[in-house]
Amino acid sequence: MPTYRNAVDVDIWPVSKLMDAVSSEPAGNNKVTIPEFQRRLVWSQATRKGLIDSIKSGFPFGSILIYEDIARGQAAADGKRYYNLIDGLQRTQALKSYVEYQNGYFTKADLEDGFVDEVAWHLGKASDDYKDRIRQTIVEWVKGKRSYEAADGWRTDNLAESLIEKVLRYSPESILYKELYFELNTNHDFSASLGSFLDAVSSEVKLVLEAKIPVLIYSGPSSELPTVFELLNSKGTVLSRYEIYAAQWIDYRQQIKNKEVVDAIWKKYETLEDEGFTLDVSEDAPDEESRRTRRYSLFDYLFGLGQYIADKFPRLFKPVKDDRPSSVGFNLFTACLGLRLQDMADLPEEIGELSWAELERCVLESTRFVDNILKPVLSKPQYGRKLGPIYHSEMMIVSMIATAFQVKFGKSDLTENDQWRPDRRKLKHNLPMFYLYEILHDDWRGSGDSKLHEAVRSLRYVDNSPPTVQRWDQVLDDWYYDSQVSLVHTKDAKRHIRDSRPEYLLLKYIFVNCLANAKSYHVEHIVPVALLQSHMVKYDEWPINTIGNLALLAQAGELRHNVQTFDVLLQDKRRRGEISEDERTRQQQDYERSLQCPASLLPSPLNKDSFEGFLLARFELLKREFLTVWKDHIPADPQA
């Protein structure tokens, strides 16, 4: 980066001047806007309040860096000086938020104990419980006011009304309320105390507005602004690993064909606009037509693409907030083009002259291909939920999508490879097995960056064979003893159905054919929880929710609220004459088939030892069922 002497001037602005300059219609002769490469708002409410409290205490605070856009000022010819806010967005937003909604920063900690004691004395309620109620009432009252103007209720009589109603809990219609209201509002000492409190709170805004903030005005070449921004933001608040590319990739631009991606980008900008800031990008593209035809930076494109993909493929990716950079678009493009994630900065050069729209088409085709392969075991949510859980890490699913991309498309021109058809068959055959295996084997523990690159580079999902029967037997046993035996609960525990756990994924594989036409599934405890708890003593721990006691059903039917095992349920119905013996036998066979559990396996008499023996025996049965259902995807063991 070249050195430019005297490229920065220093000025001192009162906060009120900065607040006017960042408003949409400044009254003064300065206008500060937000450049495209600025990052999202990340300060928490507690951090913002910490800044405000330090200013109120008279402590100095950090400077802001702005860049004067002289050409823009000359073009506007309105007498104003135009600036970009390069560094200090978080501080500026904290100040703006406070000035516009001061009351929202008021907490119990801002109340003096002496004032609370005085109010309690006048109300005739001096206990700690009432003082807590007074604090809560005053905080809620302050936060409920739009301004410090009397017309908006910032008056002693209005506060007195709230104290009578919420602390003493007198109805406004009652005689006691009216008598006390008159008494308090004619009490000079009480009114003076409330008045002093209101004046003290409102005067704090003036302290903040009059506070002085150092303003550094950069006058070097505008082409260096992204580099300056990157250097300034290399430390401080930890943000997304991807956000620094907003500055680095500012000059890599193309038009975006996908309207939904464009819309996702503008949702990010609108978050800043909702805070009252003026954005350069909004002034450059003020209407729908200009937004569609605009050339966007690579960062913005991958940001919007990530939001779009996460929305379109909820089985594969978790939803993201509108203003938070989703890693999906960045990771997919990087992995699909064969780069390590640590080399993501080289992505613009790797893309070169390739069309983003064509790359997007290929990435979406690859994502849809993987989604369709895994759909049978991922598409069914638990009954009452819209979506099923995500069992995999993002790196794991990106590795599968990137593998599909690599074997289907030529990297230089994105044409379909000659070997795609046979490789496609291999992926459809292999991916379901690798997906389950890598989750049960916990292969993607940790960040997964290097694992992602190795999986894609080696094309292991294409060239390697899935686990054999013998290997599956070993992996399932290891997983069972590592994760299921210790999964115990006490007598008072609830059902604890956490369908994001791997055992529910394994159950989906086992019951995949039974659930083929179902829109959702019910989790059924073969030995009901209530029955188990009735045999437990306090503080005893039983493995109630391990996989050996679970089944997935398309319809729960009469088992849903049953407190007995299915064989006892049918015996009771037979004894009451509700069904014949033949019907009891038929229904029991149906239950045995749908639950994957013969009645002969059920623990009897029921105690902890017999139940644990049942769990182990049924897990062996579930293993055999898994190997049977997926036999076409599982290679035979090599001949000794």
Backbone hydrogen bonds, N-H to C=O, Kabsch-Sander energy under -0.5 kcal/mol:
donor,donor_aa,acceptor,acceptor_aa,energy
5,R,3,T,-0.5
7,A,4,Y,-1.0
9,D,217,I,-2.4
11,D,215,V,-2.7
13,W,11,D,-0.5
13,W,213,I,-2.3
15,V,211,A,-2.3
16,S,209,L,-2.2
17,K,14,P,-0.9
18,L,14,P,-1.6
19,M,15,V,-2.8
20,D,16,S,-1.8
21,A,17,K,-2.2
22,V,18,L,-2.0
23,S,20,D,-0.9
31,K,81,R,-2.5
32,V,21,A,-2.6
33,T,31,K,-0.5
33,T,83,Y,-2.7
34,I,278,T,-2.6
38,Q,35,P,-1.5
48,R,44,S,-2.4
49,K,45,Q,-2.6
50,G,46,A,-2.0
51,L,47,T,-1.7
52,I,48,R,-2.1
53,D,49,K,-2.9
54,S,50,G,-1.9
55,I,51,L,-2.0
56,K,52,I,-2.4
57,S,53,D,-1.5
58,G,55,I,-1.7
59,F,54,S,-2.4
64,I,214,P,-2.0
65,L,87,D,-2.5
66,I,216,L,-3.1
67,Y,84,N,-2.2
68,E,218,Y,-1.2
69,D,67,Y,-0.6
69,D,82,Y,-2.5
70,I,68,E,-1.2
73,G,69,D,-1.8
74,Q,70,I,-2.4
75,A,71,A,-2.2
76,A,72,R,-2.3
77,A,73,G,-2.2
81,R,29,N,-2.8
82,Y,80,K,-0.5
83,Y,31,K,-2.7
84,N,67,Y,-2.3
85,L,33,T,-2.5
86,I,65,L,-2.3
86,I,84,N,-0.9
87,D,65,L,-1.8
92,T,88,G,-2.7
93,Q,89,L,-2.7
94,A,90,Q,-2.0
95,L,91,R,-2.3
96,K,92,T,-2.7
97,S,93,Q,-2.8
98,Y,94,A,-1.9
99,V,95,L,-2.7
100,E,96,K,-2.3
101,Y,97,S,-1.8
104,G,101,Y,-1.1
105,Y,102,Q,-2.0
106,F,103,N,-1.6
110,D,107,T,-1.7
111,L,108,K,-1.8
116,V,112,E,-2.0
117,D,113,D,-2.6
118,E,114,G,-2.0
119,V,115,F,-2.4
120,A,116,V,-2.5
121,W,117,D,-2.2
122,H,118,E,-2.1
123,L,119,V,-2.0
124,G,120,A,-0.8
124,G,121,W,-0.6
125,K,120,A,-2.4
131,K,127,S,-2.1
132,D,128,D,-2.4
133,R,129,D,-1.8
134,I,130,Y,-2.4
135,R,131,K,-2.5
136,Q,132,D,-2.4
137,T,133,R,-2.3
138,I,134,I,-2.6
139,V,135,R,-2.5
140,E,136,Q,-2.4
141,W,137,T,-2.2
142,V,138,I,-2.8
143,K,139,V,-2.6
144,G,140,E,-1.3
145,K,142,V,-1.5
152,D,149,E,-1.3
153,G,150,A,-1.9
154,W,149,E,-1.8
155,R,153,G,-2.3
159,L,155,R,-1.8
160,A,156,T,-2.4
161,E,157,D,-2.0
162,S,158,N,-1.6
163,L,159,L,-2.2
164,I,160,A,-2.4
165,E,161,E,-2.3
166,K,162,S,-2.8
167,V,163,L,-1.9
168,L,163,L,-1.4
170,Y,164,I,-1.7
174,S,171,S,-2.1
178,K,174,S,-1.6
179,E,175,I,-2.6
180,L,176,L,-2.6
181,Y,177,Y,-2.6
182,F,178,K,-2.0
183,E,179,E,-2.3
184,L,180,L,-2.9
185,N,181,Y,-2.2
186,T,182,F,-1.0
187,N,184,L,-1.1
188,H,186,T,-0.8
191,S,187,N,-2.5
192,A,188,H,-2.6
193,S,189,D,-2.1
194,L,190,F,-2.4
195,G,191,S,-2.7
196,S,192,A,-2.5
197,F,193,S,-1.8
198,L,194,L,-2.5
199,D,195,G,-2.4
200,A,196,S,-2.3
201,V,197,F,-2.3
202,S,198,L,-2.3
203,S,199,D,-2.1
204,E,200,A,-0.8
204,E,201,V,-0.8
205,V,202,S,-0.9
206,K,202,S,-0.7
207,L,203,S,-1.4
208,V,204,E,-1.8
209,L,205,V,-2.7
210,E,206,K,-2.0
211,A,207,L,-0.6
211,A,208,V,-0.9
213,I,13,W,-3.2
215,V,11,D,-3.4
216,L,64,I,-3.1
216,L,214,P,-0.6
217,I,9,D,-3.3
217,I,215,V,-0.6
218,Y,66,I,-3.3
218,Y,216,L,-0.7
219,S,7,A,-3.9
224,E,221,P,-1.5
225,L,222,S,-1.6
228,V,224,E,-2.5
229,F,225,L,-3.0
230,E,226,P,-2.5
231,L,227,T,-2.4
232,L,228,V,-2.5
233,N,229,F,-1.8
234,S,231,L,-1.1
239,L,237,T,-0.6
243,E,240,S,-1.0
245,Y,242,Y,-1.5
246,A,243,E,-1.7
247,A,244,I,-1.2
248,Q,244,I,-1.7
249,W,245,Y,-2.5
250,I,247,A,-1.2
252,Y,249,W,-1.4
253,R,251,D,-0.9
254,Q,296,Y,-1.7
256,I,294,R,-0.7
257,K,255,Q,-0.5
259,K,257,K,-0.8
262,V,258,N,-1.9
263,D,259,K,-2.6
264,A,260,E,-1.8
265,I,261,V,-1.9
266,W,262,V,-2.1
267,K,263,D,-1.4
268,K,264,A,-1.0
268,K,265,I,-0.6
269,Y,265,I,-1.5
270,E,266,W,-2.6
271,T,267,K,-1.2
271,T,268,K,-0.5
272,L,268,K,-1.0
272,L,269,Y,-0.6
273,E,269,Y,-2.2
274,D,270,E,-2.5
275,E,271,T,-0.6
275,E,272,L,-0.9
276,G,273,E,-2.0
277,F,272,L,-1.5
279,L,277,F,-0.5
280,D,34,I,-2.6
283,E,279,L,-1.6
284,D,280,D,-2.3
285,A,281,V,-1.8
291,R,287,D,-1.7
292,R,288,E,-1.8
293,T,289,E,-1.8
294,R,290,S,-0.9
296,Y,254,Q,-2.3
296,Y,294,R,-0.6
298,L,249,W,-0.8
298,L,252,Y,-1.7
301,Y,297,S,-2.4
302,L,298,L,-2.6
303,F,299,F,-2.5
304,G,300,D,-2.8
305,L,301,Y,-2.9
306,G,302,L,-2.1
307,Q,303,F,-1.8
308,Y,304,G,-2.3
309,I,305,L,-2.9
310,A,306,G,-2.4
311,D,307,Q,-1.7
312,K,308,Y,-2.2
313,F,309,I,-2.2
316,L,313,F,-1.5
317,F,313,F,-2.1
324,R,321,K,-0.7
330,F,326,S,-0.5
331,N,327,S,-3.0
332,L,328,V,-2.7
333,F,329,G,-2.1
334,T,330,F,-2.1
335,A,331,N,-2.7
336,C,332,L,-2.9
337,L,333,F,-1.7
338,G,335,A,-1.6
339,L,334,T,-2.3
343,D,340,R,-1.5
344,M,341,L,-1.7
346,D,343,D,-2.1
347,L,344,M,-2.2
350,E,346,D,-2.1
351,I,347,L,-2.6
352,G,348,P,-2.2
354,L,351,I,-2.3
359,L,355,S,-2.4
360,E,356,W,-2.9
361,R,357,A,-2.1
362,C,358,E,-2.2
363,V,359,L,-2.7
364,L,360,E,-2.9
365,E,361,R,-2.3
366,S,362,C,-2.2
367,T,363,V,-2.5
368,R,364,L,-2.8
369,F,365,E,-2.1
370,V,366,S,-2.0
371,D,367,T,-2.6
372,N,368,R,-2.4
373,I,369,F,-1.6
374,L,370,V,-2.1
375,K,371,D,-1.0
377,V,374,L,-1.1
378,L,374,L,-1.3
378,L,375,K,-0.6
379,S,375,K,-2.5
383,Y,521,Y,-3.1
385,R,382,Q,-2.0
391,Y,389,P,-0.6
397,I,393,S,-1.8
398,V,394,E,-2.5
399,S,395,M,-2.1
400,M,396,M,-1.4
401,I,397,I,-2.2
402,A,398,V,-3.1
403,T,399,S,-1.7
404,A,400,M,-2.0
405,F,401,I,-2.4
406,Q,402,A,-2.7
407,V,403,T,-2.3
408,K,404,A,-1.4
409,F,405,F,-2.8
410,G,415,T,-2.8
414,L,410,G,-2.7
417,N,408,K,-3.2
420,W,417,N,-1.5
423,D,419,Q,-2.3
424,R,420,W,-3.0
425,R,421,R,-1.7
426,K,422,P,-1.9
427,L,423,D,-2.4
428,K,424,R,-2.3
429,H,425,R,-1.7
430,N,426,K,-2.9
431,L,427,L,-2.7
433,M,430,N,-0.7
434,F,430,N,-2.3
435,Y,431,L,-2.8
436,L,432,P,-1.7
437,Y,433,M,-2.6
438,E,434,F,-2.7
439,I,435,Y,-1.2
440,L,436,L,-2.7
441,H,437,Y,-2.6
442,D,439,I,-0.8
443,D,438,E,-2.4
444,W,438,E,-0.5
445,R,442,D,-1.1
452,L,448,G,-2.5
453,H,449,D,-1.8
454,E,450,S,-2.2
455,A,451,K,-2.5
456,V,452,L,-2.1
457,R,453,H,-3.0
458,S,454,E,-2.4
459,L,455,A,-0.7
460,R,455,A,-1.2
462,V,459,L,-1.6
463,D,459,L,-3.0
464,N,460,R,-1.7
469,V,635,P,-1.2
472,W,468,T,-2.8
473,D,469,V,-2.3
474,Q,470,Q,-1.8
475,V,471,R,-2.8
476,L,472,W,-2.9
477,D,473,D,-1.7
478,D,474,Q,-2.7
479,W,475,V,-2.8
480,Y,476,L,-2.4
481,Y,477,D,-2.4
482,D,478,D,-2.0
483,S,479,W,-2.5
484,Q,479,W,-0.5
484,Q,480,Y,-2.2
485,V,480,Y,-1.4
487,L,484,Q,-1.4
488,V,486,S,-1.9
489,H,542,W,-2.5
491,K,540,D,-0.5
493,A,490,T,-1.4
498,R,496,H,-1.0
499,D,497,I,-0.7
501,R,498,R,-2.1
504,Y,501,R,-1.4
505,L,501,R,-0.9
506,L,502,P,-2.5
507,L,503,E,-2.1
508,K,504,Y,-1.7
509,Y,505,L,-1.8
510,I,506,L,-2.2
511,F,507,L,-2.9
512,V,509,Y,-0.8
515,L,511,F,-1.8
516,A,513,N,-1.0
518,A,515,L,-1.5
521,Y,381,P,-1.6
522,H,553,L,-3.1
524,E,522,H,-0.6
524,E,551,A,-3.1
526,I,524,E,-0.6
526,I,549,N,-2.1
532,L,528,P,-2.2
533,Q,529,V,-2.9
534,S,530,A,-1.6
535,H,531,L,-0.6
535,H,532,L,-1.3
536,M,533,Q,-0.9
540,D,537,V,-2.0
542,W,489,H,-2.5
544,I,542,W,-2.1
546,T,543,P,-0.9
549,N,546,T,-2.1
550,L,547,I,-1.7
551,A,524,E,-1.6
553,L,522,H,-2.4
559,L,556,A,-1.6
560,R,557,G,-1.4
562,N,559,L,-1.2
569,L,565,T,-2.4
570,L,566,F,-2.1
571,Q,567,D,-2.0
572,D,568,V,-2.5
573,K,569,L,-1.8
574,R,570,L,-2.5
575,R,571,Q,-2.4
576,R,572,D,-1.9
577,G,574,R,-1.1
578,E,573,K,-2.4
579,I,573,K,-0.8
584,R,580,S,-2.4
585,T,581,E,-2.4
586,R,582,D,-2.5
587,Q,583,E,-2.9
588,Q,584,R,-2.3
589,Q,585,T,-2.1
590,D,586,R,-2.0
591,Y,587,Q,-2.5
592,E,588,Q,-2.7
593,R,589,Q,-2.1
594,S,590,D,-2.8
595,L,591,Y,-2.8
596,Q,592,E,-0.7
597,C,592,E,-1.8
601,L,598,P,-2.0
602,L,599,A,-1.3
607,N,605,P,-0.5
611,F,607,N,-2.5
612,E,608,K,-2.4
613,G,609,D,-2.1
614,F,610,S,-2.0
615,L,611,F,-2.3
616,L,612,E,-1.9
617,A,613,G,-2.2
618,R,614,F,-2.8
619,F,615,L,-2.2
620,E,616,L,-1.8
621,L,617,A,-1.6
622,L,618,R,-2.8
623,K,619,F,-2.5
624,R,620,E,-1.9
625,E,621,L,-2.2
626,F,622,L,-2.6
627,L,623,K,-2.3
628,T,624,R,-1.7
629,V,625,E,-2.9
630,W,626,F,-2.2
631,K,628,T,-1.2
633,H,630,W,-1.9
634,I,630,W,-0.7
634,I,631,K,-0.6
